[in-house]
Amino acid sequence: MGFFFFMAVGILLFGPLSDKYGRKPMLIAGTCIYMIFSGACALAPSVGFLIGSRIIQALGAGCMVAVSTALIKDCFERQTRDVVLAVVQAMAVIAPMVAPVAGAWIVTLSGWRATFWLLAIIALLCLVAVAFLQETLPSEERESISVLKSLGGLIKVGKNPGFSLFLLSVGVLSAPYMAYISVCSYIYIDFFALSETTYSYYFAINSAASILGPLLYLKVTKRIGGISFMNAAVIISIVCGFMLVFFGSVAPIIFLLCFIPFTVMESAVRPFSTAILLNQQERDTGSASALINFTHTALGSFGMLLGAAGWSSFILGLGIILAGGAILALLAWIILLKSGIRIKGIKD
Protein backbone atom coordinates (compact mmCIF):
# COMPACT_ATOMS: atom_id res chain seq x y z
CA MET A 1 0.00 0.00 0.00
CA GLY A 2 2.78 2.43 0.95
CA PHE A 3 4.73 1.49 -2.17
CA PHE A 4 1.80 2.47 -4.39
CA PHE A 5 1.43 5.81 -2.57
CA PHE A 6 5.05 6.82 -3.20
CA MET A 7 4.89 5.41 -6.71
CA ALA A 8 2.00 7.83 -7.32
CA VAL A 9 4.17 10.66 -5.95
CA GLY A 10 6.95 9.67 -8.37
CA ILE A 11 4.49 9.69 -11.25
CA LEU A 12 3.38 13.24 -10.44
CA LEU A 13 6.94 14.47 -9.97
CA PHE A 14 8.77 13.01 -12.95
CA GLY A 15 6.04 13.23 -15.61
CA PRO A 16 6.08 17.07 -15.80
CA LEU A 17 9.87 17.14 -15.43
CA SER A 18 10.15 15.05 -18.60
CA ASP A 19 8.45 17.94 -20.44
CA LYS A 20 11.32 20.18 -19.30
CA TYR A 21 14.38 17.92 -19.39
CA GLY A 22 13.37 15.34 -22.00
CA ARG A 23 12.13 11.77 -21.82
CA LYS A 24 15.42 9.86 -21.98
CA PRO A 25 17.24 11.65 -19.11
CA MET A 26 14.24 11.21 -16.83
CA LEU A 27 13.79 7.56 -17.83
CA ILE A 28 17.47 6.88 -17.16
CA ALA A 29 17.19 8.63 -13.79
CA GLY A 30 14.07 6.68 -12.79
CA THR A 31 15.51 3.33 -13.88
CA CYS A 32 18.76 3.99 -12.00
CA ILE A 33 16.86 4.94 -8.85
CA TYR A 34 14.76 1.79 -9.10
CA MET A 35 17.79 -0.44 -9.74
CA ILE A 36 19.98 1.00 -6.98
CA PHE A 37 17.31 0.91 -4.32
CA SER A 38 16.12 -2.55 -5.32
CA GLY A 39 19.65 -3.63 -4.48
CA ALA A 40 19.48 -1.60 -1.26
CA CYS A 41 16.31 -3.48 -0.30
CA ALA A 42 18.06 -6.79 -0.90
CA LEU A 43 20.93 -5.72 1.39
CA ALA A 44 18.72 -4.08 4.03
CA PRO A 45 20.14 -4.67 7.55
CA SER A 46 16.94 -3.57 9.27
CA VAL A 47 13.22 -3.08 8.70
CA GLY A 48 13.60 0.71 8.82
CA PHE A 49 16.28 0.64 6.12
CA LEU A 50 14.09 -1.65 4.01
CA ILE A 51 11.09 0.67 4.29
CA GLY A 52 13.18 3.73 3.39
CA SER A 53 14.69 1.96 0.38
CA ARG A 54 11.25 0.82 -0.77
CA ILE A 55 10.01 4.41 -0.66
CA ILE A 56 12.79 5.65 -2.95
CA GLN A 57 12.43 2.55 -5.15
CA ALA A 58 8.75 3.44 -5.57
CA LEU A 59 9.64 6.97 -6.71
CA GLY A 60 11.83 5.46 -9.44
CA ALA A 61 9.02 3.12 -10.47
CA GLY A 62 6.65 6.08 -10.74
CA CYS A 63 9.11 7.88 -13.01
CA MET A 64 9.34 4.87 -15.31
CA VAL A 65 5.54 4.56 -15.55
CA ALA A 66 4.90 8.24 -16.30
CA VAL A 67 7.71 8.72 -18.82
CA SER A 68 7.05 5.48 -20.72
CA THR A 69 3.45 6.52 -21.39
CA ALA A 70 4.61 9.93 -22.63
CA LEU A 71 7.13 8.16 -24.90
CA ILE A 72 4.31 6.26 -26.59
CA LYS A 73 2.49 9.52 -27.35
CA ASP A 74 5.71 11.01 -28.76
CA CYS A 75 6.59 8.05 -30.97
CA PHE A 76 3.36 6.84 -32.55
CA GLU A 77 0.50 8.27 -34.54
CA ARG A 78 -3.08 7.61 -33.46
CA GLN A 79 -3.84 4.20 -35.02
CA THR A 80 -0.46 2.65 -34.21
CA ARG A 81 -0.51 4.28 -30.78
CA ASP A 82 -3.77 2.50 -29.94
CA VAL A 83 -2.21 -0.89 -30.67
CA VAL A 84 0.94 -0.12 -28.68
CA LEU A 85 -1.09 1.15 -25.73
CA ALA A 86 -3.19 -2.01 -25.82
CA VAL A 87 -0.06 -4.16 -25.57
CA VAL A 88 1.48 -2.02 -22.82
CA GLN A 89 -1.73 -1.83 -20.82
CA ALA A 90 -2.16 -5.60 -21.06
CA MET A 91 1.28 -5.99 -19.49
CA ALA A 92 0.42 -3.41 -16.82
CA VAL A 93 -2.79 -5.25 -15.91
CA ILE A 94 -1.13 -8.66 -15.82
CA ALA A 95 1.78 -7.57 -13.61
CA PRO A 96 -0.10 -7.11 -10.30
CA MET A 97 -1.99 -10.33 -10.97
CA VAL A 98 1.10 -12.48 -11.62
CA ALA A 99 3.45 -10.81 -9.13
CA PRO A 100 2.04 -12.37 -5.92
CA VAL A 101 2.31 -15.91 -7.29
CA ALA A 102 5.77 -15.37 -8.79
CA GLY A 103 6.97 -13.63 -5.64
CA ALA A 104 5.74 -16.44 -3.39
CA TRP A 105 7.55 -18.98 -5.57
CA ILE A 106 10.83 -17.03 -5.43
CA VAL A 107 10.58 -16.50 -1.67
CA THR A 108 9.97 -20.22 -1.12
CA LEU A 109 13.00 -21.19 -3.18
CA SER A 110 15.50 -18.46 -2.31
CA GLY A 111 14.19 -16.16 0.41
CA TRP A 112 12.74 -12.65 0.28
CA ARG A 113 16.04 -10.92 -0.57
CA ALA A 114 16.15 -12.79 -3.89
CA THR A 115 13.00 -10.97 -5.06
CA PHE A 116 14.78 -7.62 -4.79
CA TRP A 117 17.93 -8.92 -6.49
CA LEU A 118 15.73 -10.09 -9.36
CA LEU A 119 14.10 -6.64 -9.58
CA ALA A 120 17.55 -5.01 -9.64
CA ILE A 121 18.66 -7.29 -12.48
CA ILE A 122 15.50 -6.56 -14.46
CA ALA A 123 16.07 -2.82 -13.93
CA LEU A 124 19.65 -3.19 -15.15
CA LEU A 125 18.43 -4.85 -18.34
CA CYS A 126 15.89 -2.05 -18.77
CA LEU A 127 18.66 0.52 -18.30
CA VAL A 128 20.69 -1.08 -21.06
CA ALA A 129 17.64 -0.92 -23.35
CA VAL A 130 16.99 2.72 -22.42
CA ALA A 131 20.58 3.61 -23.34
CA PHE A 132 19.79 2.70 -26.96
CA LEU A 133 16.63 4.81 -27.10
CA GLN A 134 16.60 8.06 -29.06
CA GLU A 135 15.27 11.16 -27.35
CA THR A 136 11.65 11.67 -28.48
CA LEU A 137 11.19 15.24 -27.25
CA PRO A 138 13.46 17.65 -29.18
CA SER A 139 15.06 20.43 -27.16
CA GLU A 140 13.09 23.10 -29.04
CA GLU A 141 9.81 21.49 -27.92
CA ARG A 142 10.72 21.30 -24.23
CA GLU A 143 9.37 23.66 -21.60
CA SER A 144 11.87 26.49 -21.04
CA ILE A 145 10.51 27.37 -17.61
CA SER A 146 11.46 26.77 -14.00
CA VAL A 147 11.05 23.40 -12.34
CA LEU A 148 8.20 24.75 -10.22
CA LYS A 149 6.36 26.03 -13.27
CA SER A 150 6.96 22.69 -14.99
CA LEU A 151 5.14 20.98 -12.14
CA GLY A 152 2.41 23.57 -12.64
CA GLY A 153 1.71 21.80 -15.94
CA LEU A 154 -0.28 19.31 -13.86
CA ILE A 155 -2.70 22.08 -12.92
CA LYS A 156 -2.89 23.27 -16.51
CA VAL A 157 -3.83 19.80 -17.77
CA GLY A 158 -6.17 19.19 -14.84
CA LYS A 159 -8.13 22.34 -15.70
CA ASN A 160 -9.19 20.72 -18.97
CA PRO A 161 -12.73 19.58 -17.98
CA GLY A 162 -12.97 16.96 -20.72
CA PHE A 163 -9.69 15.43 -19.58
CA SER A 164 -10.50 15.47 -15.85
CA LEU A 165 -14.08 14.20 -16.02
CA PHE A 166 -13.24 11.40 -18.42
CA LEU A 167 -10.20 10.44 -16.34
CA LEU A 168 -12.38 10.26 -13.22
CA SER A 169 -14.99 8.11 -14.94
CA VAL A 170 -12.44 5.52 -16.05
CA GLY A 171 -9.99 5.83 -13.15
CA VAL A 172 -12.54 4.89 -10.51
CA LEU A 173 -12.71 1.40 -12.04
CA SER A 174 -9.15 0.81 -10.82
CA ALA A 175 -10.38 0.73 -7.20
CA PRO A 176 -12.41 -2.52 -7.35
CA TYR A 177 -9.78 -4.17 -9.55
CA MET A 178 -7.02 -3.56 -7.00
CA ALA A 179 -9.41 -4.40 -4.15
CA TYR A 180 -9.70 -7.86 -5.73
CA ILE A 181 -5.90 -8.17 -5.80
CA SER A 182 -5.71 -7.38 -2.10
CA VAL A 183 -8.35 -9.85 -0.87
CA CYS A 184 -8.72 -12.66 -3.42
CA SER A 185 -6.34 -14.98 -1.57
CA TYR A 186 -8.42 -14.64 1.62
CA ILE A 187 -11.60 -15.28 -0.35
CA TYR A 188 -10.38 -18.44 -2.08
CA ILE A 189 -8.26 -19.91 0.73
CA ASP A 190 -10.01 -18.79 3.93
CA PHE A 191 -13.65 -18.44 2.85
CA PHE A 192 -13.89 -21.21 0.23
CA ALA A 193 -11.24 -23.38 1.95
CA LEU A 194 -9.29 -24.04 -1.24
CA SER A 195 -5.69 -25.19 -1.17
CA GLU A 196 -3.00 -22.71 -2.19
CA THR A 197 -2.43 -24.70 -5.38
CA THR A 198 -6.11 -24.61 -6.34
CA TYR A 199 -6.25 -20.91 -5.51
CA SER A 200 -3.37 -20.28 -7.89
CA TYR A 201 -5.40 -21.89 -10.71
CA TYR A 202 -8.34 -19.56 -10.10
CA PHE A 203 -5.97 -16.63 -9.85
CA ALA A 204 -4.30 -17.60 -13.15
CA ILE A 205 -7.65 -17.88 -14.96
CA ASN A 206 -8.59 -14.34 -13.97
CA SER A 207 -5.11 -13.17 -14.98
CA ALA A 208 -5.54 -14.76 -18.39
CA ALA A 209 -8.89 -13.00 -18.77
CA SER A 210 -7.18 -9.65 -18.29
CA ILE A 211 -5.26 -10.25 -21.53
CA LEU A 212 -8.55 -10.41 -23.43
CA GLY A 213 -9.45 -6.81 -22.54
CA PRO A 214 -6.97 -4.97 -24.78
CA LEU A 215 -7.70 -7.43 -27.60
CA LEU A 216 -11.42 -6.80 -27.16
CA TYR A 217 -10.80 -3.04 -27.23
CA LEU A 218 -8.90 -3.23 -30.54
CA LYS A 219 -11.52 -5.45 -32.15
CA VAL A 220 -14.76 -3.98 -30.84
CA THR A 221 -13.92 -0.29 -31.29
CA LYS A 222 -13.54 -0.91 -35.01
CA ARG A 223 -17.26 -1.72 -35.13
CA ILE A 224 -18.80 0.51 -32.46
CA GLY A 225 -18.06 4.03 -31.29
CA GLY A 226 -16.26 5.01 -28.12
CA ILE A 227 -19.43 6.21 -26.39
CA SER A 228 -21.17 2.87 -26.87
CA PHE A 229 -18.04 1.05 -25.75
CA MET A 230 -17.82 3.09 -22.55
CA ASN A 231 -21.54 2.65 -21.88
CA ALA A 232 -21.18 -1.11 -22.15
CA ALA A 233 -18.10 -1.16 -19.91
CA VAL A 234 -19.70 0.64 -16.97
CA ILE A 235 -23.04 -1.20 -17.24
CA ILE A 236 -21.32 -4.60 -17.30
CA SER A 237 -19.23 -3.52 -14.30
CA ILE A 238 -22.34 -2.55 -12.33
CA VAL A 239 -23.99 -5.89 -13.12
CA CYS A 240 -20.85 -7.75 -12.00
CA GLY A 241 -20.88 -5.88 -8.70
CA PHE A 242 -24.46 -6.86 -7.92
CA MET A 243 -23.82 -10.43 -9.05
CA LEU A 244 -20.97 -10.64 -6.53
CA VAL A 245 -23.18 -9.28 -3.75
CA PHE A 246 -26.00 -11.78 -4.34
CA PHE A 247 -24.26 -14.86 -5.76
CA GLY A 248 -20.50 -14.52 -5.17
CA SER A 249 -20.55 -16.55 -1.94
CA VAL A 250 -22.21 -19.62 -3.46
CA ALA A 251 -19.07 -21.31 -4.79
CA PRO A 252 -15.57 -20.34 -5.94
CA ILE A 253 -16.41 -20.92 -9.60
CA ILE A 254 -19.48 -18.66 -9.26
CA PHE A 255 -17.34 -15.97 -7.63
CA LEU A 256 -14.85 -16.22 -10.49
CA LEU A 257 -17.54 -16.09 -13.18
CA CYS A 258 -19.11 -13.02 -11.53
CA PHE A 259 -15.80 -11.14 -11.51
CA ILE A 260 -14.23 -12.15 -14.85
CA PRO A 261 -16.45 -9.91 -17.07
CA PHE A 262 -15.33 -6.90 -15.03
CA THR A 263 -11.67 -7.97 -15.36
CA VAL A 264 -12.06 -8.03 -19.13
CA MET A 265 -13.84 -4.66 -19.29
CA GLU A 266 -11.43 -2.90 -16.90
CA SER A 267 -8.42 -4.06 -18.88
CA ALA A 268 -10.17 -2.99 -22.11
CA VAL A 269 -10.99 0.48 -20.78
CA ARG A 270 -7.37 1.18 -19.82
CA PRO A 271 -5.84 1.46 -23.35
CA PHE A 272 -9.05 2.96 -24.75
CA SER A 273 -9.12 5.73 -22.15
CA THR A 274 -5.36 6.38 -22.19
CA ALA A 275 -5.43 6.91 -25.97
CA ILE A 276 -8.39 9.30 -25.67
CA LEU A 277 -6.88 11.22 -22.76
CA LEU A 278 -3.52 11.69 -24.50
CA ASN A 279 -5.40 13.10 -27.49
CA GLN A 280 -6.75 15.93 -25.33
CA GLN A 281 -3.29 17.54 -24.98
CA GLU A 282 -1.14 18.78 -27.84
CA ARG A 283 1.58 19.77 -25.35
CA ASP A 284 2.35 18.91 -21.71
CA THR A 285 2.35 15.22 -22.60
CA GLY A 286 4.45 14.37 -19.56
CA SER A 287 1.98 16.12 -17.26
CA ALA A 288 -0.96 14.40 -18.95
CA SER A 289 0.75 11.01 -18.62
CA ALA A 290 1.49 11.77 -14.97
CA LEU A 291 -2.13 12.61 -14.16
CA ILE A 292 -3.45 9.53 -15.99
CA ASN A 293 -1.14 7.11 -14.22
CA PHE A 294 -1.38 8.91 -10.87
CA THR A 295 -5.18 8.70 -10.88
CA HIS A 296 -5.20 4.97 -11.64
CA THR A 297 -2.50 4.29 -9.03
CA ALA A 298 -4.05 6.46 -6.31
CA LEU A 299 -7.58 5.13 -6.80
CA GLY A 300 -6.22 1.59 -7.04
CA SER A 301 -4.43 2.06 -3.71
CA PHE A 302 -7.62 3.40 -2.19
CA GLY A 303 -9.42 0.32 -3.51
CA MET A 304 -6.88 -1.96 -1.81
CA LEU A 305 -7.49 -0.12 1.45
CA LEU A 306 -11.27 -0.44 1.08
CA GLY A 307 -11.05 -4.09 0.10
CA ALA A 308 -9.11 -4.97 3.25
CA ALA A 309 -11.47 -3.01 5.54
CA GLY A 310 -13.46 -4.80 8.23
CA TRP A 311 -16.22 -6.25 6.06
CA SER A 312 -18.37 -9.04 7.46
CA SER A 313 -17.48 -10.80 4.20
CA PHE A 314 -14.73 -9.88 1.76
CA ILE A 315 -16.97 -11.02 -1.09
CA LEU A 316 -19.76 -8.69 0.02
CA GLY A 317 -17.27 -5.86 0.42
CA LEU A 318 -15.77 -6.46 -3.01
CA GLY A 319 -19.23 -6.53 -4.59
CA ILE A 320 -20.18 -3.25 -2.93
CA ILE A 321 -16.89 -1.63 -3.97
CA LEU A 322 -17.36 -2.82 -7.55
CA ALA A 323 -21.01 -1.80 -7.85
CA GLY A 324 -20.41 1.51 -6.08
CA GLY A 325 -17.30 2.34 -8.11
CA ALA A 326 -19.01 1.49 -11.39
CA ILE A 327 -22.04 3.62 -10.47
CA LEU A 328 -19.72 6.56 -9.72
CA ALA A 329 -18.03 5.97 -13.08
CA LEU A 330 -21.42 5.98 -14.80
CA LEU A 331 -22.47 9.22 -13.07
CA ALA A 332 -19.23 10.99 -14.07
CA TRP A 333 -19.66 9.68 -17.61
CA ILE A 334 -23.27 10.91 -17.83
CA ILE A 335 -22.28 14.35 -16.49
CA LEU A 336 -19.55 14.55 -19.11
CA LEU A 337 -21.88 13.59 -21.96
CA LYS A 338 -24.63 15.95 -20.81
CA SER A 339 -22.21 18.85 -20.35
CA GLY A 340 -21.55 19.13 -24.06
CA ILE A 341 -17.79 19.24 -23.43
CA ARG A 342 -15.97 18.08 -26.54
CA ILE A 343 -13.70 15.05 -26.11
CA LYS A 344 -11.23 14.71 -28.96
CA GLY A 345 -11.15 11.30 -30.60
CA ILE A 346 -14.31 9.86 -29.08
CA LYS A 347 -17.52 9.44 -31.01
CA ASP A 348 -20.49 7.14 -31.43
Helices and strands as residue ranges (DSSP letters): H 2-21, H 23-42, H 47-75, H 78-110, H 112-131, G 139-141, H 147-151, H 153-158, H 161-171, H 174-185, I 186-191, H 196-220, H 226-247, H 252-279, H 285-307, H 314-339
